[in-house]
Amino acid sequence: MKLNLKKGDEILTGKWQNKTEVVKKVGKNELGQPTVNDKPMLKFRIKRLMPKKKVEESYIKTFESFLNEECDIKLNKYVYHASAIINRERIDKNGILTFRGEQWLSDTDIEGDAVFATNSDNPKDWFDSTWDDDVWQIDTTKIPNVKWERDPNTESELCTYIGKWIYTKQPIPREAIKLLKKGTGKDR
């Protein structure tokens, strides 16, 4: 497979492939799969590029078997929720309420309202709507009875990534949140 991709090229990334990103680096990950800027280039794996040991140990799973796989979520002290700036006053007053927003996938496996968050301190992992949104830090130690589940709408192939994108059906009280980053609301 040949791909005419060079440093400096602009590519479209993100959930809806609408975020422009400049190619800085083209390479391979630890599984031998092609990457751009250290992110997987493909939504699938090419088996013949996989290290033999990984294939022999059955690390390649079908998408269906992956979705049915149970893995524990190791919840960090802080998780992060992105929200449009128009919600700032409401969240600051009432906390983060469960909601079914416009960007919600129509074919999601999640029914009803929810609060989505990212279980990672790395800002590159946080949800990116392509707008400069507010980012709220949620202190999970202040809400020990809130049950978090993995987000089935995110595509991940390894159990180690499960729990990076999570959701809950419970509201998050004001006492457990802090506005970490004030967004501008502008398109990035």
C-alpha positions as CSV (number, residue, x, y, z in Angstrom):
1,M,0.0,0.0,0.0
2,K,1.4,3.4,-0.9
3,L,0.2,6.6,0.5
4,N,1.3,9.9,-0.8
5,L,1.5,11.7,2.5
6,K,4.4,14.1,3.5
7,K,5.4,16.3,6.3
8,G,3.4,19.6,6.1
9,D,0.4,18.0,4.4
10,E,-2.9,18.9,6.0
11,I,-5.3,16.1,7.0
12,L,-8.8,16.0,8.4
13,T,-9.0,14.2,11.8
14,G,-11.5,13.8,14.7
15,K,-14.7,12.0,15.1
16,W,-16.2,13.6,12.0
17,Q,-13.0,14.2,10.1
18,N,-13.5,18.0,10.3
19,K,-10.5,19.1,12.3
20,T,-7.5,20.1,10.3
21,E,-4.1,18.8,11.5
22,V,-0.7,19.3,9.9
23,V,1.4,16.1,9.3
24,K,4.5,16.4,11.4
25,K,5.5,12.7,11.6
26,V,4.7,9.5,9.8
27,G,5.7,6.3,11.4
28,K,4.6,3.0,13.0
29,N,3.3,2.1,16.4
30,E,4.4,-0.9,18.6
31,L,2.0,-3.1,16.7
32,G,3.6,-2.2,13.3
33,Q,0.6,-0.2,12.2
34,P,1.0,3.1,10.3
35,T,0.7,6.3,12.4
36,V,0.5,10.1,11.6
37,N,1.7,12.3,14.5
38,D,1.9,9.2,16.7
39,K,-1.9,8.5,16.2
40,P,-3.2,5.4,14.4
41,M,-3.8,6.1,10.8
42,L,-6.3,3.3,10.3
43,K,-9.6,2.2,12.0
44,F,-8.4,-1.4,11.6
45,R,-5.2,-3.4,11.8
46,I,-3.3,-5.0,9.0
47,K,-2.6,-8.5,10.2
48,R,0.6,-9.1,8.1
49,L,2.2,-6.0,9.7
50,M,1.6,-7.3,13.2
51,P,4.5,-8.7,15.2
52,K,4.2,-12.5,15.1
53,K,4.2,-12.8,18.9
54,K,1.1,-10.5,19.1
55,V,-0.7,-12.5,16.5
56,E,0.2,-15.8,18.1
57,E,-1.1,-14.5,21.5
58,S,-4.4,-13.6,19.9
59,Y,-4.2,-9.9,20.4
60,I,-6.2,-9.4,17.3
61,K,-9.8,-9.5,18.1
62,T,-12.9,-8.9,16.0
63,F,-14.7,-5.6,16.7
64,E,-17.7,-7.6,17.9
65,S,-15.7,-9.6,20.4
66,F,-14.0,-6.5,21.6
67,L,-17.3,-4.8,22.3
68,N,-18.4,-7.8,24.4
69,E,-15.1,-7.9,26.3
70,E,-15.3,-6.9,30.0
71,C,-12.5,-4.8,31.4
72,D,-12.3,-2.9,34.6
73,I,-12.2,0.9,34.4
74,K,-9.4,2.3,36.6
75,L,-10.9,5.6,37.5
76,N,-8.5,8.5,37.9
77,K,-8.9,11.0,40.7
78,Y,-9.8,13.6,38.0
79,V,-11.9,13.1,34.8
80,Y,-12.6,15.8,32.3
81,H,-15.9,17.0,30.7
82,A,-15.9,19.3,27.7
83,S,-18.9,21.6,27.3
84,A,-20.0,24.5,25.0
85,I,-19.5,27.9,26.7
86,I,-23.2,28.6,26.5
87,N,-23.6,26.0,29.3
88,R,-21.0,27.6,31.6
89,E,-23.4,29.5,33.9
90,R,-25.8,26.6,34.2
91,I,-23.0,24.1,35.1
92,D,-21.4,26.6,37.5
93,K,-24.8,26.9,39.3
94,N,-26.2,23.4,39.1
95,G,-23.2,21.1,38.4
96,I,-23.1,18.9,35.3
97,L,-26.6,17.5,34.6
98,T,-27.3,14.5,32.5
99,F,-28.3,15.6,29.0
100,R,-28.7,14.2,25.5
101,G,-27.0,16.9,23.3
102,E,-27.2,17.6,19.6
103,Q,-23.9,15.8,18.9
104,W,-25.1,12.6,20.4
105,L,-25.0,9.7,17.9
106,S,-28.5,8.6,16.8
107,D,-27.4,4.9,16.8
108,T,-25.7,4.9,20.2
109,D,-26.1,2.0,22.6
110,I,-26.7,4.4,25.4
111,E,-30.3,5.2,26.1
112,G,-31.5,8.4,27.8
113,D,-29.4,11.3,29.1
114,A,-25.8,11.0,30.3
115,V,-22.7,12.9,31.3
116,F,-19.6,12.1,29.2
117,A,-16.0,12.5,30.4
118,T,-12.4,11.5,29.6
119,N,-10.5,9.4,32.1
120,S,-7.1,10.9,31.2
121,D,-5.1,13.8,32.4
122,N,-3.6,14.2,28.9
123,P,-5.4,17.1,27.1
124,K,-4.9,15.4,23.8
125,D,-7.3,12.7,24.9
126,W,-10.1,15.1,25.9
127,F,-13.2,15.3,23.7
128,D,-12.6,17.7,20.9
129,S,-15.8,19.1,19.2
130,T,-13.5,21.3,17.0
131,W,-14.8,24.3,19.0
132,D,-12.9,25.9,21.8
133,D,-15.1,24.5,24.6
134,D,-14.9,24.8,28.4
135,V,-13.2,21.9,30.2
136,W,-14.5,21.0,33.6
137,Q,-12.4,18.9,36.0
138,I,-14.5,16.4,37.9
139,D,-13.0,15.2,41.3
140,T,-14.1,11.5,41.4
141,T,-13.1,11.2,45.1
142,K,-15.9,13.6,46.0
143,I,-18.5,11.4,44.2
144,P,-17.7,7.9,45.2
145,N,-21.2,6.6,44.5
146,V,-21.3,7.8,40.9
147,K,-21.1,4.7,38.6
148,W,-19.0,5.3,35.5
149,E,-19.1,3.0,32.4
150,R,-17.0,2.9,29.3
151,D,-18.4,4.8,26.3
152,P,-19.4,2.2,23.7
153,N,-19.3,4.9,21.0
154,T,-15.5,5.2,21.1
155,E,-13.5,2.9,19.0
156,S,-10.6,1.2,20.8
157,E,-8.9,-2.1,20.0
158,L,-7.1,-2.9,23.2
159,C,-8.5,-3.5,26.7
160,T,-5.9,-1.0,28.0
161,Y,-7.8,1.9,26.3
162,I,-11.1,1.0,27.8
163,G,-12.0,3.5,30.4
164,K,-10.4,6.4,28.7
165,W,-13.8,7.6,27.4
166,I,-16.5,7.1,30.0
167,Y,-20.0,8.2,30.9
168,T,-22.5,8.2,33.7
169,K,-26.2,8.4,34.0
170,Q,-25.9,10.4,37.2
171,P,-25.6,14.2,37.5
172,I,-22.3,15.6,38.9
173,P,-22.8,18.0,41.8
174,R,-21.3,21.5,41.8
175,E,-19.0,20.6,44.7
176,A,-17.2,18.0,42.6
177,I,-16.3,20.2,39.6
178,K,-14.0,23.0,38.8
179,L,-13.7,25.0,35.6
180,L,-10.2,24.1,34.4
181,K,-10.2,25.9,31.1
182,K,-12.5,28.7,29.9
183,G,-13.2,28.2,26.2
184,T,-13.8,31.0,23.7
185,G,-16.6,29.2,21.8
186,K,-14.7,29.9,18.6
187,D,-14.1,27.3,15.9
188,R,-10.5,26.0,16.0
